[in-house]
Amino acid sequence: MNIYQVETLLQLNVTFYDVSLNLPADPTTVALFIEDPNGVVTEVASNLLVRTGVGTYYSDFLPTMPGKWTYKWQGTGNSVIATSRDTSFFIQGSPLVS
């Protein structure tokens, strides 16, 4: 599990594939869900999801509290119905950042 400091800007990435062709493909709908250390799941606003190429997306994320965070991407439509694996990372607190 990756470990970062609190208030570190992270880039959450994904590449979606058309599994029948084994090629990157754009879903019709893309969503990103993030679970905070308290177990609260939030869907990231679609305007914060950035497409960088065919099937490739990212979203910048600034965790504001220490603990274990988990995220999952979901894509549907256009021969792509896929979710990423649940990806977790740990945020360490810092006595220098409140």
Contacts in CASP RR format, 6 or more apart in sequence:
PFRMAT RR
TARGET T0000
AUTHOR 0000-0000-0000
METHOD contacts of the structure
MODEL  1
MNIYQVETLLQLNVTFYDVSLNLPADPTTVALFIEDPNGVVTEVASNLLV
RTGVGTYYSDFLPTMPGKWTYKWQGTGNSVIATSRDTSFFIQGSPLVS
1 68 0 8 1.000
1 88 0 8 1.000
1 89 0 8 1.000
1 90 0 8 1.000
2 89 0 8 1.000
2 90 0 8 1.000
3 89 0 8 1.000
3 90 0 8 1.000
3 91 0 8 1.000
3 92 0 8 1.000
4 10 0 8 1.000
4 63 0 8 1.000
4 89 0 8 1.000
4 90 0 8 1.000
4 91 0 8 1.000
4 92 0 8 1.000
5 91 0 8 1.000
5 92 0 8 1.000
5 93 0 8 1.000
5 94 0 8 1.000
5 97 0 8 1.000
6 63 0 8 1.000
6 64 0 8 1.000
6 65 0 8 1.000
6 66 0 8 1.000
6 91 0 8 1.000
6 92 0 8 1.000
6 93 0 8 1.000
6 94 0 8 1.000
6 97 0 8 1.000
7 62 0 8 1.000
7 63 0 8 1.000
7 64 0 8 1.000
7 94 0 8 1.000
7 97 0 8 1.000
8 62 0 8 1.000
8 63 0 8 1.000
8 91 0 8 1.000
9 60 0 8 1.000
9 61 0 8 1.000
9 62 0 8 1.000
10 60 0 8 1.000
10 61 0 8 1.000
10 62 0 8 1.000
10 63 0 8 1.000
10 89 0 8 1.000
11 58 0 8 1.000
11 59 0 8 1.000
11 60 0 8 1.000
11 61 0 8 1.000
12 32 0 8 1.000
12 34 0 8 1.000
12 58 0 8 1.000
12 59 0 8 1.000
12 60 0 8 1.000
12 61 0 8 1.000
12 71 0 8 1.000
12 73 0 8 1.000
12 87 0 8 1.000
13 56 0 8 1.000
13 57 0 8 1.000
13 58 0 8 1.000
14 32 0 8 1.000
14 56 0 8 1.000
14 57 0 8 1.000
14 58 0 8 1.000
14 73 0 8 1.000
14 84 0 8 1.000
15 24 0 8 1.000
15 55 0 8 1.000
15 56 0 8 1.000
15 57 0 8 1.000
16 24 0 8 1.000
16 25 0 8 1.000
16 26 0 8 1.000
16 27 0 8 1.000
16 30 0 8 1.000
16 55 0 8 1.000
16 56 0 8 1.000
16 57 0 8 1.000
16 73 0 8 1.000
16 75 0 8 1.000
16 80 0 8 1.000
16 82 0 8 1.000
17 23 0 8 1.000
17 24 0 8 1.000
17 25 0 8 1.000
17 55 0 8 1.000
17 80 0 8 1.000
17 82 0 8 1.000
18 24 0 8 1.000
18 25 0 8 1.000
18 78 0 8 1.000
18 79 0 8 1.000
18 80 0 8 1.000
19 79 0 8 1.000
19 80 0 8 1.000
19 82 0 8 1.000
20 79 0 8 1.000
21 79 0 8 1.000
24 53 0 8 1.000
24 54 0 8 1.000
24 55 0 8 1.000
24 56 0 8 1.000
25 54 0 8 1.000
25 55 0 8 1.000
25 78 0 8 1.000
25 79 0 8 1.000
25 80 0 8 1.000
26 51 0 8 1.000
26 54 0 8 1.000
26 55 0 8 1.000
26 78 0 8 1.000
26 80 0 8 1.000
27 55 0 8 1.000
27 75 0 8 1.000
27 76 0 8 1.000
27 77 0 8 1.000
27 78 0 8 1.000
27 80 0 8 1.000
27 81 0 8 1.000
27 82 0 8 1.000
28 75 0 8 1.000
28 76 0 8 1.000
28 77 0 8 1.000
28 78 0 8 1.000
28 80 0 8 1.000
29 75 0 8 1.000
29 76 0 8 1.000
29 77 0 8 1.000
30 46 0 8 1.000
30 49 0 8 1.000
30 51 0 8 1.000
30 57 0 8 1.000
30 73 0 8 1.000
30 74 0 8 1.000
30 75 0 8 1.000
31 43 0 8 1.000
31 44 0 8 1.000
31 46 0 8 1.000
31 49 0 8 1.000
31 73 0 8 1.000
31 74 0 8 1.000
31 75 0 8 1.000
32 43 0 8 1.000
32 44 0 8 1.000
32 49 0 8 1.000
32 59 0 8 1.000
32 71 0 8 1.000
32 72 0 8 1.000
32 73 0 8 1.000
32 74 0 8 1.000
33 41 0 8 1.000
33 42 0 8 1.000
33 43 0 8 1.000
33 44 0 8 1.000
33 71 0 8 1.000
33 72 0 8 1.000
33 73 0 8 1.000
33 74 0 8 1.000
34 41 0 8 1.000
34 42 0 8 1.000
34 44 0 8 1.000
34 61 0 8 1.000
34 69 0 8 1.000
34 70 0 8 1.000
34 71 0 8 1.000
35 41 0 8 1.000
35 42 0 8 1.000
35 69 0 8 1.000
35 70 0 8 1.000
35 71 0 8 1.000
36 42 0 8 1.000
36 63 0 8 1.000
36 65 0 8 1.000
36 69 0 8 1.000
37 65 0 8 1.000
37 66 0 8 1.000
37 67 0 8 1.000
37 68 0 8 1.000
37 69 0 8 1.000
37 91 0 8 1.000
44 59 0 8 1.000
44 61 0 8 1.000
48 59 0 8 1.000
48 60 0 8 1.000
49 57 0 8 1.000
49 58 0 8 1.000
49 59 0 8 1.000
50 57 0 8 1.000
50 58 0 8 1.000
50 59 0 8 1.000
51 57 0 8 1.000
52 58 0 8 1.000
55 80 0 8 1.000
57 73 0 8 1.000
61 71 0 8 1.000
63 69 0 8 1.000
63 91 0 8 1.000
65 91 0 8 1.000
66 91 0 8 1.000
66 92 0 8 1.000
66 93 0 8 1.000
67 90 0 8 1.000
67 91 0 8 1.000
67 92 0 8 1.000
68 88 0 8 1.000
68 89 0 8 1.000
68 90 0 8 1.000
68 91 0 8 1.000
69 88 0 8 1.000
69 89 0 8 1.000
69 90 0 8 1.000
69 91 0 8 1.000
70 86 0 8 1.000
70 87 0 8 1.000
70 88 0 8 1.000
71 84 0 8 1.000
71 86 0 8 1.000
71 87 0 8 1.000
72 83 0 8 1.000
72 84 0 8 1.000
72 85 0 8 1.000
72 86 0 8 1.000
72 87 0 8 1.000
73 83 0 8 1.000
73 84 0 8 1.000
74 82 0 8 1.000
74 83 0 8 1.000
74 84 0 8 1.000
75 81 0 8 1.000
75 82 0 8 1.000
75 83 0 8 1.000
END
